[in-house]
Amino acid sequence: MDLRVIEKEDNALSIEIAGEDHTFMNVLKGALLETEGVAAATYDMNPEQSGGQTDPVLTIKTEDGTDALDALETGTDRVIEKADALTEAYESAA
């Protein structure tokens, strides 16, 4: 997975995530919205409205005192935890 930082501020982060689609982006966005200190999380992958961009751009806005990059790390950890829980549930059901 290739990431390219588009904009980084203390309380905001925009990154392009190469090669991903709605499936992953919706999971990541959902995990971020469950993360304490995250005020907003969204993504855009509409090339017609984004000047030809084809990879999704994730935007995170955080509350004061929460670093956007730290929030991204916490959100991605949450995605990993959910995937591990799903794997465990599947294996115990099989």
URKACOR-V748739 format. One line per field, one symbol per residue. phi: phi as a letter, one per 40 degrees, with the letter a starting at -180 (. if undefined). psi: psi as a letter, one per 40 degrees, with the letter a starting at -180 (. if undefined). Layout:
phi=???
psi=???
This chain:
phi=.bbbccabbdbaabbcbcgbbddcccccccccccccgccaaaabaccccbggcbccbcbbbbcdgbcccccccccccccccccccccccccccc
psi=hhihhdhhideihhihhheiaddddddddddddehhehdihiihfgddeffehdiihhhhhiihehhdddddddddddddddddddddddddd.
